[in-house]
Amino acid sequence: MSGQLAAGQAAAEAGVQLAAPVGFGSDPWWLVLFKAVLVFAFCVVMTLFAIWWERKVVAWMQMRIGPKHVGPQGLLQSLADGVKLAFKEDIVVKAADKPVYILAPVVAMVPAFMAFAVIPMGGEVSMFGHQTHLQLTDLPVAVLYILATASVGIYGIVLAGWSSGSTYPLLGSLRSTAQMISYEVAMGLSFAGVFLYAGSMSTSEIVASQTDTWYAALLPVSFIIYVIAMVGETNRAPFDLPEAEGELVGGFHTEYSSLKFALFFLAEYINMVVVSSLATTLFLGGYRAPWPITAVWDGANSGWWTLLWYFLKVQLFLFLFIWLRGTLPRLRYDQFMRFGWKVLIPSSLVWLMAIATVRALKNEGHDYRDIVFGIAGAIIVLLLLSVLWDMLRGGGEDKDAKPEPLPGTPGAAEPFDPMAGGFPVPPLPGQQLPPVPRRAVKRAVPVGAPEPDEPGDTTDTTDREV
């Protein structure tokens, strides 16, 4: 939520006008209901297609065939697997909090559908004699609405782990929640640059503002940060830490089965389509055709053809998800969180300050070339100062000085204490554990038996038979 507040505050400071989008709110109720059903059907069909497409692409990468028996080219394999999963036995563990346990998959799935309400999938078309947009509705703060629904979806994951009554699902849900919140901050900050250039947070108006140039070209750093953050937000490889089988035995959905288990995966794939649609809307011109096509065809951005361009761009991002899964190994959790908090978020803040500075100077009438050279010069000066600081700090150190030996190693002043931190710690290579004195064994010794005089004899002679 802090990313959303930062994005909204930056847009408000830049003077963004939150006017109501034009062309929405005049559709009859039956047409709105029909479009809502179409959006729901589109999400379900895209999920089935994305699963089939992922299996096929990964199979091609690994020199396999993939699904091919159920339906033409295996297209119905995902549907068959979903039906099979729905009819499997539904098991509820005894220690689960049953109401929350049943509600958690629904909480994770519903926000994914809700986000599609403001995604523009095409331009204005004629539907049953009415001119309407291929978009359910639009809001002056539509992008913040999408971020808010994504934040609600996190509750489904944390409630699933907590209500299962087991340790491993709880650990998986906590790790997943920390991961999604961390990368949502960077995602929200990457939107602020788009708000500054578009002058609006409405998705339809952001698409309309990219008529000449896509924001992926104007704001490349924001686009790269968003692409990385959307992979972490959806728990996909190489950021699929909540499902690290070797560590968490499946993650937050370990205790789920049958239809409730399927709802979590439905939410995951719909979220993939949502973030891909959002990337298309904010950075790739939305449903508008790319430049080579618009140069030779004037009608490319009209009618139902706009739905085709939107679909192809979304498929490009879905292929990116699959490509990353088939090529990159999973990151370690501390590396992943360090990358989010120490690289992505600071980079987003610095880039946002640079964008705001450029826009302010340009509004004051400064030449764009002078602005670029000024910023480039400031960056070069900062790099030189950082190099000089490293040289001075490195020159002040004694290169011949040897590090202090670890406790318990030869030459160390203190022995190694495995309980120094309050809990047992194994020794590092080279460290030696202190000798543990043997506990005196109390046993009965006959009267007149000799006293123990050997160092290794630990016979306790205090308890003798009389």
C-alpha positions in Angstrom: 0.0 0.0 0.0 2.9 2.4 0.5 3.7 2.1 -3.2 0.2 3.1 -4.0 0.3 6.1 -1.7 3.7 7.2 -3.1 2.3 6.9 -6.7 -0.9 8.8 -5.8 1.1 11.5 -4.0 3.5 12.0 -6.8 0.6 12.3 -9.3 -1.2 14.8 -7.0 1.9 16.9 -6.7 2.3 16.9 -10.5 -1.2 18.3 -10.9 -2.9 15.3 -12.3 -6.5 16.0 -13.0 -8.8 13.2 -11.8 -11.6 13.9 -14.2 -14.1 11.2 -15.1 -13.2 9.2 -18.2 -15.2 10.1 -21.3 -17.5 7.5 -22.9 -18.3 5.4 -19.8 -21.4 5.1 -17.7 -23.9 5.4 -20.6 -24.3 1.7 -21.4 -27.6 -0.1 -20.6 -27.5 -2.5 -17.7 -28.0 -5.6 -19.8 -25.0 -4.6 -22.0 -22.8 -4.1 -18.8 -23.9 -7.5 -17.6 -23.1 -9.1 -20.9 -19.6 -7.5 -20.9 -19.1 -8.8 -17.4 -19.9 -12.3 -18.5 -17.5 -11.9 -21.4 -14.7 -10.7 -19.1 -15.3 -13.7 -16.8 -15.3 -16.1 -19.8 -12.1 -14.5 -21.2 -10.3 -15.0 -17.9 -11.2 -18.6 -17.7 -10.3 -19.4 -21.3 -7.1 -17.5 -21.0 -6.2 -19.6 -18.0 -6.8 -22.8 -19.8 -4.8 -21.5 -22.8 -2.0 -20.2 -20.6 -1.6 -23.7 -18.9 -1.5 -25.4 -22.3 0.8 -22.8 -23.8 3.2 -23.2 -20.8 3.3 -27.0 -21.1 4.0 -26.7 -24.8 6.7 -24.1 -24.6 8.5 -25.8 -21.7 8.3 -29.1 -23.6 9.9 -27.5 -26.7 12.7 -26.0 -24.5 13.3 -29.5 -23.0 13.0 -31.4 -26.3 9.7 -33.0 -25.3 6.3 -33.2 -27.0 4.0 -32.0 -24.3 0.2 -32.6 -24.2 -1.2 -33.9 -27.5 -3.9 -36.5 -26.9 -6.8 -34.6 -25.3 -8.3 -32.5 -28.1 -6.5 -31.1 -31.2 -2.8 -30.7 -30.3 -3.7 -31.3 -26.6 -5.7 -28.1 -26.4 -8.3 -29.7 -24.1 -5.8 -31.1 -21.7 -6.1 -28.2 -19.3 -9.8 -28.5 -19.2 -9.6 -32.2 -18.6 -7.2 -31.7 -15.7 -9.4 -29.0 -14.2 -12.5 -31.3 -14.3 -10.5 -34.2 -12.8 -9.2 -31.9 -10.0 -12.7 -30.6 -9.2 -14.0 -34.2 -8.8 -11.2 -35.4 -6.5 -11.8 -36.0 -2.8 -12.0 -32.9 -0.8 -10.0 -33.3 2.4 -10.2 -30.9 5.3 -7.6 -31.3 8.1 -8.8 -31.5 11.6 -6.7 -28.7 12.9 -8.0 -26.2 10.3 -10.2 -23.2 11.0 -12.9 -24.4 8.6 -14.7 -21.1 7.8 -11.4 -19.3 7.0 -10.0 -22.4 5.4 -12.8 -22.5 2.9 -12.9 -18.7 2.4 -9.2 -18.3 1.7 -9.2 -19.6 -2.0 -12.2 -17.4 -2.8 -10.4 -14.3 -1.3 -7.3 -15.1 -3.5 -9.4 -15.7 -6.7 -12.1 -12.9 -6.7 -9.7 -9.9 -6.7 -8.0 -11.3 -9.8 -11.3 -11.2 -11.6 -12.2 -7.8 -10.2 -9.0 -6.2 -11.6 -10.2 -6.9 -15.2 -13.1 -4.4 -14.7 -10.9 -1.5 -15.7 -8.5 -3.2 -18.3 -9.1 -1.8 -21.8 -9.1 -4.8 -24.1 -10.0 -2.9 -27.2 -11.4 0.4 -28.6 -14.9 1.4 -29.4 -17.0 -1.1 -31.2 -20.6 -1.7 -32.2 -22.3 -4.3 -30.0 -26.1 -5.1 -30.4 -26.6 -1.7 -32.1 -24.8 0.2 -29.3 -21.4 1.9 -29.5 -19.4 0.7 -26.5 -15.8 0.2 -25.4 -14.2 -3.2 -25.1 -13.8 -2.3 -21.4 -16.2 -3.0 -18.6 -15.7 0.4 -16.9 -13.1 3.0 -16.2 -12.3 5.2 -13.2 -10.2 8.4 -12.7 -7.9 6.2 -10.5 -8.2 2.9 -12.3 -4.6 1.9 -11.9 -4.8 2.5 -8.1 -8.0 0.3 -8.1 -6.0 -2.5 -9.7 -3.2 -2.2 -7.0 -5.9 -2.2 -4.3 -7.5 -5.4 -5.6 -4.0 -7.0 -5.8 -3.4 -6.0 -2.2 -6.7 -7.7 -1.1 -5.6 -10.9 -2.9 -2.6 -11.2 -0.5 -5.1 -11.9 2.3 -6.2 -15.1 0.7 -2.7 -16.5 0.8 -1.9 -15.5 4.4 -5.3 -16.8 5.6 -4.8 -20.1 3.8 -1.5 -20.7 5.6 -2.9 -19.5 9.0 -6.1 -21.5 8.8 -4.5 -24.8 7.8 -3.3 -25.4 11.4 0.1 -26.5 10.2 3.6 -25.0 10.5 4.8 -25.4 6.8 1.7 -23.7 5.3 2.1 -20.8 7.8 5.7 -20.3 6.9 4.9 -20.4 3.2 2.1 -17.9 3.5 4.3 -15.5 5.5 7.1 -15.7 3.0 4.6 -15.2 0.2 3.0 -12.2 1.9 6.4 -10.5 2.5 7.4 -11.2 -1.1 4.2 -9.8 -2.6 4.1 -6.7 -0.4 7.8 -5.9 -1.1 7.5 -6.1 -4.8 4.2 -4.3 -4.8 6.0 -1.2 -3.5 8.4 -1.2 -6.5 5.5 -1.8 -8.8 3.5 1.1 -7.5 6.6 3.4 -7.8 7.1 2.4 -11.5 3.5 3.6 -12.2 4.2 7.1 -11.0 6.3 8.0 -14.1 3.4 6.9 -16.3 1.1 9.1 -14.3 3.4 12.1 -14.7 3.6 11.7 -18.5 0.0 10.8 -19.1 -1.5 13.3 -16.7 -4.1 10.7 -15.6 -4.6 7.5 -13.8 -7.4 6.3 -16.0 -6.4 3.3 -18.1 -8.3 4.4 -21.2 -6.7 7.9 -21.1 -3.2 6.3 -20.6 -3.7 4.3 -23.7 -4.9 7.3 -25.6 -1.8 9.3 -24.5 0.5 6.7 -26.2 -0.7 7.5 -29.7 2.7 8.7 -30.8 5.2 6.9 -28.5 4.8 4.0 -26.1 5.9 4.6 -22.6 8.2 1.6 -22.7 10.5 3.8 -25.0 10.0 7.0 -23.0 10.3 5.4 -19.6 12.6 2.3 -20.1 13.7 2.1 -16.4 10.0 2.1 -15.2 9.2 -0.6 -17.7 12.1 -2.8 -16.6 11.3 -2.4 -13.0 7.7 -3.2 -13.6 8.5 -6.4 -15.5 10.7 -7.6 -12.7 8.2 -6.6 -10.1 5.3 -8.3 -11.8 7.1 -11.6 -11.8 7.7 -11.3 -8.1 4.2 -10.2 -7.5 2.7 -13.3 -9.2 5.0 -15.8 -7.3 6.4 -17.1 -10.6 9.8 -18.6 -11.3 12.6 -17.6 -10.6 10.7 -15.9 -7.7 8.4 -18.8 -6.8 9.6 -18.9 -3.2 6.2 -19.8 -1.7 6.2 -23.0 -3.6 9.8 -24.1 -2.8 9.1 -27.8 -2.5 12.4 -28.6 -0.9 12.0 -26.1 1.8 8.2 -25.7 2.5 6.7 -28.9 1.1 4.5 -27.0 -1.3 4.0 -23.7 0.5 0.8 -22.1 1.7 -1.6 -24.5 -0.1 0.0 -27.7 1.3 -3.2 -28.8 3.2 -5.6 -28.0 0.2 -7.0 -30.5 -2.2 -9.7 -30.8 -4.9 -11.5 -27.6 -6.1 -10.0 -25.3 -3.4 -6.5 -26.3 -4.6 -7.6 -25.5 -8.1 -8.8 -22.1 -7.2 -5.3 -21.0 -6.0 -3.8 -22.0 -9.4 -6.7 -20.3 -11.2 -5.9 -17.1 -9.2 -2.2 -17.4 -10.1 -2.8 -17.7 -13.8 -5.4 -14.9 -13.9 -3.0 -12.7 -12.0 -0.5 -13.4 -14.7 -3.0 -12.2 -17.3 -3.8 -9.2 -15.2 -0.2 -8.0 -14.8 0.5 -8.7 -18.5 -2.6 -6.7 -19.4 -1.5 -3.9 -17.1 2.0 -3.9 -18.7 0.4 -3.7 -22.1 -1.9 -0.9 -21.1 0.7 1.3 -19.3 3.8 0.7 -21.4 3.0 -0.9 -24.8 0.2 1.3 -26.1 -2.6 -0.9 -24.9 -4.8 -2.1 -27.7 -3.2 0.1 -30.3 -1.4 -1.5 -33.2 2.4 -1.2 -33.3 4.1 1.4 -35.6 4.9 -0.7 -38.7 1.2 -1.7 -39.0 -0.2 1.7 -38.4 2.1 3.2 -41.1 0.6 1.1 -43.8 -3.0 0.5 -42.5 -5.1 3.4 -41.3 -7.9 1.1 -39.9 -5.6 -0.9 -37.6 -6.7 1.0 -34.5 -10.5 0.8 -35.1 -13.2 -1.8 -34.5 -12.6 -5.3 -33.4 -9.0 -5.4 -34.7 -7.9 -3.7 -31.5 -8.8 -6.8 -29.6 -6.2 -8.7 -31.7 -3.4 -6.3 -30.8 -4.2 -6.5 -27.2 -4.3 -10.3 -27.2 -0.9 -10.6 -29.0 0.8 -8.2 -26.6 -0.6 -10.1 -23.6 0.7 -13.4 -25.2 4.1 -11.8 -25.5 4.3 -11.3 -21.7 2.9 -14.7 -21.0 5.6 -16.2 -23.1 8.1 -14.2 -21.0 6.7 -15.8 -17.8 7.1 -19.3 -19.4 10.6 -18.5 -20.8 11.8 -17.4 -17.3 10.4 -20.6 -15.8 12.2 -22.8 -18.3 15.6 -21.1 -18.1 16.3 -19.4 -14.7 16.9 -21.2 -11.4 15.1 -20.2 -8.3 16.7 -17.5 -6.2 17.4 -17.8 -2.5 14.9 -16.0 -0.3 17.4 -13.6 1.3 18.8 -12.7 -2.2 15.3 -12.1 -3.5 14.3 -9.8 -0.7 17.6 -8.0 -0.7 17.1 -7.4 -4.5 13.6 -6.0 -3.9 14.4 -3.6 -1.0 18.0 -2.6 -1.8 17.9 -2.5 -5.7 14.4 -2.1 -7.1 12.9 0.3 -4.6 15.9 2.7 -4.4 16.2 2.6 -8.2 12.5 3.4 -8.6 12.8 6.4 -6.2 15.9 7.8 -8.0 14.3 7.3 -11.4 11.1 9.0 -10.2 13.0 12.0 -9.0 14.8 12.2 -12.3 11.5 12.1 -14.2 9.9 14.7 -12.0 12.9 17.0 -12.5 12.9 16.6 -16.2 9.1 17.3 -16.4 9.5 20.4 -14.1 12.4 21.8 -16.2 10.6 21.2 -19.4 7.4 22.9 -18.2 9.6 25.9 -17.3 10.7 26.2 -20.9 14.2 24.6 -20.8 15.5 22.8 -23.8 15.2 19.0 -23.7 18.8 18.5 -24.8 20.2 20.8 -22.0 18.1 18.8 -19.5 19.5 15.5 -20.7 23.1 16.7 -20.6 22.6 18.2 -17.2 21.3 15.0 -15.7 24.0 12.9 -17.5 26.6 15.2 -16.0 25.2 14.9 -12.5 25.2 11.1 -12.8 28.9 11.1 -14.0 29.9 13.4 -11.1 28.2 11.0 -8.6 29.9 8.0 -10.1 33.3 9.7 -10.0 32.8 10.7 -6.3 31.8 7.2 -5.4 34.9 5.8 -7.1 37.1 8.4 -5.3 35.5 7.5 -2.0 36.2 3.9 -2.5 39.9 4.6 -3.4 40.4 6.8 -0.3 38.7 4.4 2.0 40.7 1.5 0.6 44.0 3.4 0.8 43.5 4.1 4.5 43.3 0.4 5.4 46.3 -1.6 6.3 46.6 -4.3 3.6 49.1 -6.3 5.6 46.9 -6.4 8.7 45.5 -9.9 9.3 41.9 -10.4 10.5 41.3 -11.4 14.0 41.0 -15.2 14.4 37.6 -16.5 15.1 36.9 -17.7 18.7 37.9 -21.3 19.1 40.5 -21.2 16.4 44.3 -21.5 16.9 45.6 -18.1 18.1 42.2 -16.8 19.3 42.0 -15.2 22.7 38.6 -16.6 23.5 37.3 -20.1 23.2 34.3 -20.9 21.1 31.0 -20.8 23.0 28.2 -22.5 21.1 25.5 -21.0 23.4 26.7 -17.4 23.2 23.7 -16.2 21.3 21.2 -18.0 23.5 20.7 -21.0 21.2 23.1 -23.7 20.0 25.2 -22.8 17.0 27.5 -25.3 15.2 31.2 -24.5 14.9 32.6 -23.0 11.7 35.5 -24.7 9.9 38.6 -24.4 12.0 36.7 -23.8 15.3 36.8 -26.3 18.0 34.1 -27.0 20.6 35.3 -26.8 24.2 35.7 -30.1 26.1 32.5 -31.2 27.7 33.1 -32.7 31.2 31.6 -36.1 31.7 28.8 -36.2 34.1 29.6 -38.1 37.2 27.9 -41.5 37.3 26.4 -42.3 40.7 26.5 -45.9 41.5 26.8 -48.0 44.6 30.4 -48.9 45.7 30.9 -51.8 48.2 32.5 -50.9 51.6 36.2 -51.2 51.5 36.5 -50.7 47.8 39.6 -48.7 46.7 39.2 -45.0 46.0 39.3 -44.0 42.3 42.9 -42.7 41.6 42.9 -42.8 37.8 42.0 -39.6 36.0 39.5 -41.4 33.8 37.7 -43.1 36.6 34.6 -41.1 37.4 33.1 -43.4 40.0 31.3 -41.4 42.6 32.3 -42.7 46.1 30.0 -40.5 48.0 27.1 -43.0 47.9 28.4 -46.1 49.5 26.7 -49.1 50.9 26.8 -49.3 54.6 
